[in-house]
Amino acid sequence: MEEEEDESKRNELLRQAFKIFDEDGNGFIDAVELKRVLQCLGLDNGWDMTQIEKMLKVVDLNLDGKVDFTEFELMMKEAAAGLN
């Protein structure tokens, strides 16, 4: 039961994080939104849009040029697993 609650909390946190990236609220994170968030977090490193687009391609499983919540969730869970 506690594990289900933890999973529910994690999913809600992921949804909140996704909404931060998805500035226009269209349900997708595009390269412009990713660049803005990276800049706000101080993680920009001067990347140009070509480099940002390459980052997106890593998690853009359906190759539509943007990241939906499912792709974002998978990326975050894989990143968290890599930290353990």
C-alpha positions in Angstrom: 0.0 0.0 0.0 2.8 2.4 1.0 4.6 1.6 -2.3 1.5 2.5 -4.3 1.3 5.8 -2.5 5.0 6.5 -3.2 4.4 5.7 -6.8 1.4 8.0 -6.9 3.4 10.8 -5.3 6.3 10.3 -7.8 3.9 10.4 -10.7 2.3 13.7 -9.5 5.8 15.2 -9.1 6.7 14.1 -12.6 3.5 15.8 -13.9 4.3 19.0 -12.1 7.9 19.0 -13.5 6.5 18.3 -17.0 4.2 21.3 -16.6 7.2 23.5 -15.8 8.9 22.5 -19.0 5.7 22.7 -21.1 5.5 26.5 -20.9 2.7 26.8 -23.4 0.6 24.0 -22.0 0.2 22.1 -25.2 1.2 18.8 -23.7 4.7 18.7 -25.3 8.2 19.9 -24.6 9.9 21.4 -27.6 13.4 22.6 -28.1 12.6 26.2 -27.3 10.9 25.3 -24.0 13.8 23.0 -23.1 16.4 25.7 -23.8 14.4 28.2 -21.6 14.2 25.8 -18.7 17.9 24.9 -18.9 18.7 28.6 -18.9 16.5 29.3 -15.9 18.2 26.4 -14.0 21.7 27.6 -15.0 22.3 24.5 -17.0 22.4 26.1 -20.5 26.2 25.9 -21.1 25.7 28.1 -24.2 24.1 25.3 -26.2 22.7 26.3 -29.5 19.3 25.1 -30.8 20.9 22.3 -32.8 22.4 20.9 -29.7 19.2 21.3 -27.8 17.3 19.4 -30.6 19.8 16.6 -30.4 19.1 16.3 -26.6 15.4 16.0 -27.4 16.0 13.3 -30.1 17.4 11.1 -27.4 14.0 10.8 -25.6 11.7 11.6 -28.6 10.7 8.0 -29.1 8.1 8.6 -31.8 10.4 11.1 -33.6 7.8 13.9 -33.8 10.3 16.6 -32.7 8.9 17.1 -29.3 8.6 15.2 -26.0 5.2 14.1 -24.6 4.6 13.2 -21.0 5.1 9.5 -21.6 8.5 10.1 -23.1 9.4 12.5 -20.3 8.3 10.0 -17.7 10.4 7.3 -19.2 13.4 9.5 -19.4 13.1 10.6 -15.8 12.6 7.0 -14.5 15.6 5.8 -16.4 17.7 8.7 -15.1 16.6 7.9 -11.5 17.4 4.2 -12.0 20.8 5.2 -13.2 21.4 7.1 -10.0 20.7 4.1 -7.8 
